[in-house]
Amino acid sequence: MGWPGAGPFIYTILPEPFLSSELARLSNSSSERLSDGIRVDSLTFQPCLLEEERSQDRLFTQEIPFGLLTGIFDGHFGHEVADLAVAHLPGLVATALDQACANNGGSLKPEDVSKILSEQIVAFDAKMASDIKDLFPSDLSAIEKMDPDEVSKIIEDLDVTGSNHAKVLRGMRGSTALLALVDKQRENLWIANLGDCQAVMGSKTRSGRWIATPITVNHSGTNPDEVLAVRNQHPGEPLCIVNGRVLGSLAVTRALGDFVFKLPPIYTSKIFLGAERDFALDIKYGLLPRCRTPPYISNIPDVFHLVLPPLPSSTVEDGKEDDVVDRFLILCSDGLISKSLLSAGYRPSDPRSMSTVAAQTFERETIEGWVRVAGARIDAANASSTEDANPGVKVVRGDLKGDVAGDNLALAILRDILGGDDADQVSQVMTVEMRERFMDDTTIQVIRL
């Protein structure tokens, strides 16, 4: 195993059951049974254990008065924005929902909930921007005239509070955001998406077939609609998208943070470049000359509302073959699909690799595979739990115990992507001795609805 022209790299084949237990440990897998009966299986996986390569993904599960709020933040260029988002954004959403319910007799229209989700994401991002702008003169020409020592004195306050430095540092970082909200009655689901994380609904029909339904669309430079939107906002700037990346640098077209792509270039040339030397070279000579009319990326999420029809009881009842009898929601960072696409040879910026159309087909098949894997685990658990106690009774919706790693649906999906029953292949990913990351951070949540 190794990169072309490098290696070979050493890895260790792990025997079962140690292989499975070690994967569960390394991925921080967990299963939560919430007060309303909803079950959430979660994990976040980065096999490279070097401190500087640690995962920049963050996830949360939070029961709030309105219902259940879960989500994933996939950080890039650093973990700082994802850290801030996971610490504060869920609380902001919960508070806004509480206030809106109190002002509207305890109930909200679906479109009102969608608006709250969008507004809170935008407001959170705007607050990060204002935290930076408030440190400096409002007149851009005044910033231009500032001496580097003046800028440094404002930024480098680590010996005092470090607050200014943290605010500016977050300006050079970014994160996607994927939030899922389920009301207490389990009648409505909202998905708010900013970036390239994914939400997929897995539904089982009475006929026994599991169906995968993607909910979100990627906000990235490989999405033609997103590329067209960026180009339309920046006419006469052919370098606004280069090799599927915004200004040739950023893969996503919508995100939290990333103020190098949102604020006037003077903030980058006078402030950001002075705050972190390691950040300077690529920005100064690559991105900055192309940054003419920001913002180039958006902080406005897509928000989707889905009605959740009631599910039947655990035994078969009369009904249509295509009636939904069981379901779950998959939330994941882009690392889950990236691992499969890269293994299949897709490189967005390489015309010699798999075509974009072929990649889209492969992505759809991969997503269907996630649902099949999780669905098969549910079906097996249902059959096992009722075979002896209820002979002859067919179960259409059962449950998972959630007390052993084998029951974790997120872990089942990850194991399948890494190699499934091929212990050699899975061991390669888990134990290869490389001093840099070789796969993207991968975070998965599976919510039984």
GUGUVO-750561 format. One record per residue (C-alpha): x, y, z; residue number from 1. Coordinates in pm, whole numbers, plus 50000, padded with zeros to 5 digits. Each point is the difference from the previous one (the first is absolute). Layout:
BEGIN
PT; X; Y; Z; NUM
...
***
This chain:
BEGIN
PT; 50000; 50000; 50000; 1
PT; 50126; 50352; 49925; 2
PT; 49997; 50302; 49770; 3
PT; 50117; 49955; 49639; 4
PT; 50378; 50029; 49996; 5
PT; 50023; 49982; 50380; 6
PT; 50013; 49725; 50258; 7
PT; 49933; 49719; 50032; 8
PT; 49846; 50069; 50339; 9
PT; 49977; 49751; 50283; 10
PT; 49668; 49893; 50149; 11
PT; 49886; 49730; 50241; 12
PT; 49720; 49752; 49932; 13
PT; 49772; 49997; 50305; 14
PT; 49808; 49682; 50088; 15
PT; 49635; 49989; 50095; 16
PT; 49844; 50083; 50239; 17
PT; 50277; 50249; 50078; 18
PT; 49964; 50162; 49656; 19
PT; 49635; 50089; 50060; 20
PT; 50052; 50121; 50355; 21
PT; 50301; 50210; 49896; 22
PT; 49804; 50163; 49717; 23
PT; 49725; 50085; 50248; 24
PT; 50257; 50154; 50234; 25
PT; 50190; 50198; 49735; 26
PT; 49677; 50139; 49856; 27
PT; 49862; 50102; 50342; 28
PT; 49678; 49820; 49911; 29
PT; 49703; 50038; 50231; 30
PT; 49629; 49918; 50017; 31
PT; 49754; 50219; 50187; 32
PT; 49644; 49916; 50097; 33
PT; 49822; 50331; 50049; 34
PT; 49708; 50073; 50228; 35
PT; 49745; 49991; 49718; 36
PT; 50123; 49661; 49875; 37
PT; 50201; 50129; 49705; 38
PT; 50334; 49828; 49965; 39
PT; 50313; 50172; 49866; 40
PT; 50313; 49811; 49892; 41
PT; 50306; 50221; 49949; 42
PT; 50370; 49988; 49923; 43
PT; 50284; 50216; 49873; 44
PT; 50304; 49835; 49842; 45
PT; 50347; 50116; 49905; 46
PT; 50250; 49711; 49992; 47
PT; 50308; 50224; 49997; 48
PT; 50073; 50047; 50370; 49
PT; 50258; 50278; 49977; 50
PT; 49895; 50302; 50205; 51
PT; 50035; 50240; 49707; 52
PT; 49778; 49775; 49787; 53
PT; 49719; 49959; 50254; 54
PT; 49644; 50014; 49875; 55
PT; 49847; 50340; 49932; 56
PT; 49646; 49855; 49995; 57
PT; 49765; 50068; 50289; 58
PT; 49657; 49852; 50075; 59
PT; 49726; 50038; 50260; 60
PT; 49670; 49852; 50115; 61
PT; 49779; 50221; 50214; 62
PT; 49649; 49952; 50136; 63
PT; 49825; 50337; 50009; 64
PT; 49643; 50098; 50097; 65
PT; 49900; 50004; 49632; 66
PT; 50131; 49648; 49936; 67
PT; 50334; 49857; 49888; 68
PT; 50281; 50206; 49845; 69
PT; 50305; 49825; 49857; 70
PT; 50273; 50103; 49762; 71
PT; 50348; 49987; 49855; 72
PT; 50255; 50275; 49941; 73
PT; 50285; 49912; 49763; 74
PT; 50284; 50244; 50062; 75
PT; 50262; 50095; 49743; 76
PT; 50332; 50186; 50020; 77
PT; 49968; 49931; 50375; 78
PT; 49751; 49897; 50266; 79
PT; 49929; 50341; 50157; 80
PT; 49674; 50086; 49819; 81
PT; 49862; 49649; 50045; 82
PT; 50084; 50022; 50371; 83
PT; 49818; 50332; 50035; 84
PT; 49700; 49875; 49802; 85
PT; 49950; 49680; 50200; 86
PT; 50031; 50197; 50325; 87
PT; 49752; 50278; 49915; 88
PT; 49783; 49944; 49691; 89
PT; 49778; 49721; 50146; 90
PT; 49920; 50221; 50299; 91
PT; 49920; 50297; 49777; 92
PT; 49758; 49789; 49795; 93
PT; 49835; 49855; 50312; 94
PT; 49954; 50345; 50158; 95
PT; 49855; 50146; 49681; 96
PT; 49753; 49711; 49972; 97
PT; 49895; 50041; 50365; 98
PT; 49941; 50372; 49956; 99
PT; 49806; 49951; 49678; 100
PT; 49781; 49732; 50159; 101
PT; 49932; 50224; 50301; 102
PT; 49897; 50283; 49767; 103
PT; 49773; 49778; 49791; 104
PT; 49796; 49803; 50249; 105
PT; 50238; 49705; 50018; 106
PT; 49986; 49900; 49634; 107
PT; 50184; 50099; 49685; 108
PT; 49934; 49958; 49630; 109
PT; 50259; 49789; 49815; 110
PT; 50111; 50301; 49798; 111
PT; 50057; 50196; 50323; 112
PT; 50231; 49727; 50130; 113
PT; 50188; 49998; 49670; 114
PT; 50044; 50376; 50025; 115
PT; 50135; 49975; 50354; 116
PT; 50259; 49741; 49901; 117
PT; 50119; 50211; 49708; 118
PT; 50003; 50325; 50198; 119
PT; 50200; 49853; 50288; 120
PT; 50266; 49856; 49770; 121
PT; 50035; 50330; 49814; 122
PT; 50004; 50199; 50327; 123
PT; 50267; 49775; 50150; 124
PT; 50223; 50055; 49698; 125
PT; 49931; 50374; 49995; 126
PT; 50100; 50023; 50368; 127
PT; 50338; 49842; 49921; 128
PT; 50051; 50258; 49725; 129
PT; 49904; 50292; 50225; 130
PT; 50234; 49869; 50273; 131
PT; 50285; 50054; 49755; 132
PT; 49883; 50328; 49849; 133
PT; 49938; 50155; 50342; 134
PT; 50371; 49968; 50080; 135
PT; 50097; 50238; 49720; 136
PT; 49889; 50332; 49848; 137
PT; 49676; 49986; 49803; 138
PT; 50162; 50205; 49723; 139
PT; 50190; 49759; 49775; 140
PT; 50242; 50273; 49898; 141
PT; 50091; 50041; 50367; 142
PT; 50083; 49630; 50020; 143
PT; 50217; 50042; 49691; 144
PT; 50200; 50272; 50177; 145
PT; 50057; 49798; 50317; 146
PT; 50357; 49913; 50083; 147
PT; 50071; 49624; 50033; 148
PT; 50097; 50058; 50362; 149
PT; 49660; 50158; 50066; 150
PT; 49825; 49697; 49853; 151
PT; 50224; 49763; 50192; 152
PT; 49932; 50180; 50328; 153
PT; 49627; 49942; 49953; 154
PT; 50029; 49639; 49890; 155
PT; 50278; 49866; 50219; 156
PT; 49831; 50020; 50340; 157
PT; 50092; 49647; 50105; 158
PT; 50177; 50129; 50310; 159
PT; 49676; 50169; 50111; 160
PT; 49676; 49822; 49904; 161
PT; 50070; 49863; 49653; 162
PT; 49647; 50100; 49901; 163
PT; 50101; 50219; 49706; 164
PT; 50242; 49739; 49868; 165
PT; 49729; 49733; 50019; 166
PT; 49752; 50218; 49811; 167
PT; 50246; 50072; 49719; 168
PT; 50115; 49639; 49985; 169
PT; 49639; 49889; 49947; 170
PT; 49983; 50240; 49707; 171
PT; 50253; 49781; 49820; 172
PT; 49816; 49677; 50085; 173
PT; 49670; 49859; 49883; 174
PT; 49745; 49726; 50050; 175
PT; 49703; 49845; 49830; 176
PT; 49679; 49958; 50199; 177
PT; 49734; 49729; 49986; 178
PT; 49716; 50017; 50253; 179
PT; 49704; 49764; 50041; 180
PT; 49697; 50095; 50209; 181
PT; 49715; 49761; 50090; 182
PT; 49695; 50122; 50191; 183
PT; 49886; 49817; 50313; 184
PT; 49706; 49844; 49818; 185
PT; 50236; 49852; 49738; 186
PT; 49776; 50147; 49732; 187
PT; 50246; 50243; 49842; 188
PT; 50366; 50001; 49905; 189
PT; 50206; 50302; 49901; 190
PT; 50346; 49983; 49846; 191
PT; 50219; 50312; 49975; 192
PT; 50307; 49961; 49780; 193
PT; 50294; 50229; 49936; 194
PT; 50284; 49836; 49806; 195
PT; 50057; 49643; 49889; 196
PT; 49881; 49783; 50287; 197
PT; 49714; 49768; 49908; 198
PT; 49663; 49894; 50137; 199
PT; 49838; 49681; 49869; 200
PT; 49670; 49841; 50099; 201
PT; 49984; 49622; 50009; 202
PT; 49644; 49866; 49974; 203
PT; 49872; 49642; 50008; 204
PT; 49682; 49914; 49812; 205
PT; 49752; 49732; 50099; 206
PT; 50145; 49788; 49719; 207
PT; 50326; 49987; 50195; 208
PT; 50202; 50225; 49768; 209
PT; 50224; 50275; 50140; 210
PT; 50004; 50324; 49799; 211
PT; 50264; 50275; 50020; 212
PT; 49881; 50358; 49952; 213
PT; 50266; 50276; 49998; 214
PT; 49867; 50315; 50164; 215
PT; 50283; 50250; 49960; 216
PT; 50199; 50121; 49702; 217
PT; 50369; 50083; 50022; 218
PT; 50106; 50363; 50010; 219
PT; 50331; 49950; 49824; 220
PT; 50197; 50082; 49689; 221
PT; 49896; 49670; 49844; 222
PT; 49629; 50093; 50011; 223
PT; 49917; 50175; 49667; 224
PT; 49720; 50204; 50160; 225
PT; 50232; 50132; 50270; 226
PT; 50273; 50077; 49747; 227
PT; 49752; 50190; 49783; 228
PT; 49881; 50201; 50301; 229
PT; 50356; 50101; 50092; 230
PT; 50085; 50093; 49640; 231
PT; 49680; 50203; 49961; 232
PT; 50087; 50196; 50314; 233
PT; 50352; 50071; 49869; 234
PT; 49977; 50076; 49627; 235
PT; 50331; 50059; 49828; 236
PT; 50187; 49793; 50260; 237
PT; 50080; 49664; 49835; 238
PT; 50222; 49905; 50294; 239
PT; 49716; 50016; 50254; 240
PT; 49977; 49622; 49952; 241
PT; 50319; 49810; 49910; 242
PT; 50022; 49621; 49987; 243
PT; 49672; 49965; 50187; 244
PT; 50109; 50232; 50283; 245
PT; 49904; 50354; 50095; 246
PT; 50290; 50227; 49897; 247
PT; 50189; 49675; 49940; 248
PT; 50017; 49933; 50373; 249
PT; 49676; 49911; 50180; 250
PT; 49794; 49692; 49910; 251
PT; 49669; 50124; 50143; 252
PT; 49794; 50292; 49875; 253
PT; 49813; 50055; 50328; 254
PT; 50145; 49982; 50350; 255
PT; 50034; 50152; 50343; 256
PT; 50307; 50220; 50039; 257
PT; 50250; 50010; 49711; 258
PT; 50007; 50380; 50012; 259
PT; 50295; 50009; 49763; 260
PT; 49731; 49926; 49739; 261
PT; 49734; 50231; 50150; 262
PT; 50161; 50321; 50126; 263
PT; 50174; 50270; 49790; 264
PT; 50355; 49894; 49901; 265
PT; 50154; 50261; 50231; 266
PT; 49912; 49777; 50297; 267
PT; 50204; 49720; 49847; 268
PT; 50300; 50205; 49890; 269
PT; 50028; 50212; 50318; 270
PT; 49853; 49779; 50273; 271
PT; 49977; 49630; 49921; 272
PT; 50342; 49974; 49839; 273
PT; 50153; 50169; 50301; 274
PT; 49829; 49767; 50244; 275
PT; 50139; 49666; 49885; 276
PT; 50310; 49958; 49789; 277
PT; 49923; 49643; 49894; 278
PT; 49681; 50131; 49845; 279
PT; 50175; 50261; 49791; 280
PT; 50171; 49842; 49701; 281
PT; 49704; 49839; 49822; 282
PT; 49767; 50289; 50079; 283
PT; 50240; 50279; 49904; 284
PT; 50113; 49861; 49666; 285
PT; 49702; 49783; 49907; 286
PT; 49665; 50111; 50132; 287
PT; 50044; 50369; 50082; 288
PT; 50064; 50124; 49643; 289
PT; 49674; 49830; 49894; 290
PT; 49792; 50143; 50285; 291
PT; 49850; 50312; 49841; 292
PT; 49628; 50019; 50087; 293
PT; 49921; 49797; 50314; 294
PT; 49802; 49827; 50132; 295
PT; 50072; 49693; 49789; 296
PT; 49833; 49752; 50234; 297
PT; 49664; 50016; 50176; 298
PT; 49882; 49947; 50357; 299
PT; 49638; 49934; 49898; 300
PT; 49902; 49633; 50050; 301
PT; 49751; 49786; 49817; 302
PT; 49722; 49897; 50239; 303
PT; 49782; 49700; 49919; 304
PT; 49676; 49904; 50176; 305
PT; 49872; 49642; 49986; 306
PT; 49673; 49869; 50142; 307
PT; 50050; 49671; 50187; 308
PT; 49689; 49781; 49960; 309
PT; 49917; 49779; 50301; 310
PT; 50153; 49653; 49986; 311
PT; 49803; 49677; 50058; 312
PT; 50033; 49786; 50310; 313
PT; 50264; 49729; 50012; 314
PT; 49785; 49731; 49838; 315
PT; 49866; 49992; 49647; 316
PT; 49675; 50181; 49933; 317
PT; 49796; 50041; 49686; 318
PT; 50141; 50259; 49768; 319
PT; 50168; 50072; 49670; 320
PT; 50328; 49840; 49903; 321
PT; 50170; 50339; 49968; 322
PT; 49886; 50126; 50342; 323
PT; 50297; 50105; 50216; 324
PT; 50028; 49776; 50307; 325
PT; 50343; 50101; 50133; 326
PT; 50248; 50280; 49946; 327
PT; 50323; 50160; 50110; 328
PT; 50193; 50316; 49919; 329
PT; 50370; 50001; 49910; 330
PT; 50203; 50317; 50056; 331
PT; 50363; 49993; 49891; 332
PT; 50296; 50220; 49919; 333
PT; 50138; 49987; 49647; 334
PT; 50276; 49763; 50112; 335
PT; 49758; 49708; 49975; 336
PT; 49939; 50043; 49627; 337
PT; 50352; 50128; 49930; 338
PT; 50152; 49672; 50121; 339
PT; 49793; 49805; 49747; 340
PT; 50054; 50243; 49712; 341
PT; 50376; 50017; 50050; 342
PT; 50022; 49622; 50022; 343
PT; 49816; 49986; 49667; 344
PT; 50250; 50238; 49840; 345
PT; 49802; 50326; 49989; 346
PT; 50199; 50324; 50014; 347
PT; 49784; 50313; 49934; 348
PT; 50293; 50200; 49862; 349
PT; 50148; 49718; 49788; 350
PT; 49837; 49960; 49657; 351
PT; 50155; 49655; 49970; 352
PT; 49809; 49864; 50298; 353
PT; 49641; 49881; 50022; 354
PT; 49765; 50247; 49830; 355
PT; 49773; 50222; 50206; 356
PT; 49692; 49818; 49866; 357
PT; 50151; 49663; 50088; 358
PT; 50091; 50135; 50344; 359
PT; 49642; 50114; 50057; 360
PT; 49870; 49655; 49905; 361
PT; 50256; 49837; 50226; 362
PT; 49906; 50236; 50284; 363
PT; 49634; 49906; 49966; 364
PT; 50085; 49629; 50008; 365
PT; 50223; 50056; 50302; 366
PT; 49722; 50180; 50190; 367
PT; 49763; 49715; 49919; 368
PT; 50265; 49768; 50141; 369
PT; 50002; 50186; 50333; 370
PT; 49626; 49951; 50032; 371
PT; 50020; 49632; 49903; 372
PT; 50269; 49936; 50262; 373
PT; 49813; 50175; 50282; 374
PT; 49669; 49852; 49888; 375
PT; 50140; 49648; 49995; 376
PT; 50130; 50048; 50354; 377
PT; 49655; 50112; 50114; 378
PT; 49829; 49709; 49824; 379
PT; 50243; 49750; 50152; 380
PT; 49946; 50143; 50348; 381
PT; 49623; 49987; 49954; 382
PT; 50008; 49639; 49882; 383
PT; 50232; 49893; 50281; 384
PT; 49799; 50165; 50277; 385
PT; 49664; 49853; 49894; 386
PT; 50090; 49661; 49857; 387
PT; 49972; 49811; 50329; 388
PT; 49749; 50215; 50187; 389
PT; 49752; 50043; 49714; 390
PT; 50021; 49708; 49757; 391
PT; 49815; 50069; 49677; 392
PT; 49963; 50374; 50064; 393
PT; 50157; 50226; 49739; 394
PT; 50144; 50321; 50143; 395
PT; 50000; 50309; 49780; 396
PT; 50142; 50242; 50256; 397
PT; 50212; 49889; 50292; 398
PT; 50278; 50139; 50211; 399
PT; 50369; 49967; 50074; 400
PT; 50135; 49947; 50349; 401
PT; 50277; 50255; 49964; 402
PT; 50220; 49830; 50259; 403
PT; 50272; 49852; 49778; 404
PT; 50213; 50137; 49715; 405
PT; 49839; 49764; 49749; 406
PT; 49667; 50179; 50043; 407
PT; 50137; 50343; 49909; 408
PT; 49866; 50089; 49655; 409
PT; 50254; 50279; 49945; 410
PT; 50279; 49753; 50076; 411
PT; 49850; 49746; 49759; 412
PT; 50006; 50258; 49719; 413
PT; 50358; 50102; 50077; 414
PT; 50117; 49639; 50010; 415
PT; 49841; 49934; 49661; 416
PT; 50169; 50304; 49843; 417
PT; 50340; 49902; 50140; 418
PT; 49982; 49646; 49865; 419
PT; 49717; 49810; 50165; 420
PT; 50099; 49642; 50076; 421
PT; 50345; 50044; 49845; 422
PT; 50206; 50016; 50319; 423
PT; 50318; 50072; 49805; 424
PT; 49852; 50307; 49829; 425
PT; 49843; 50137; 50318; 426
PT; 50325; 49942; 50190; 427
PT; 50191; 50197; 49736; 428
PT; 49793; 50310; 50066; 429
PT; 50016; 49962; 50377; 430
PT; 50368; 49917; 50049; 431
PT; 50204; 50127; 49704; 432
PT; 50312; 50182; 50120; 433
PT; 49986; 50333; 49819; 434
PT; 50095; 50338; 50142; 435
PT; 49720; 50188; 49827; 436
PT; 49629; 49953; 49956; 437
PT; 49900; 49784; 49705; 438
PT; 49620; 50026; 50025; 439
PT; 49761; 50279; 50089; 440
PT; 49842; 50032; 50343; 441
PT; 49684; 49789; 50000; 442
PT; 49705; 50062; 50230; 443
PT; 49670; 49810; 49993; 444
PT; 49674; 50024; 50191; 445
PT; 49710; 49759; 49949; 446
PT; 49670; 50100; 50161; 447
PT; 49720; 49742; 50030; 448
PT; 49680; 50190; 49933; 449
***
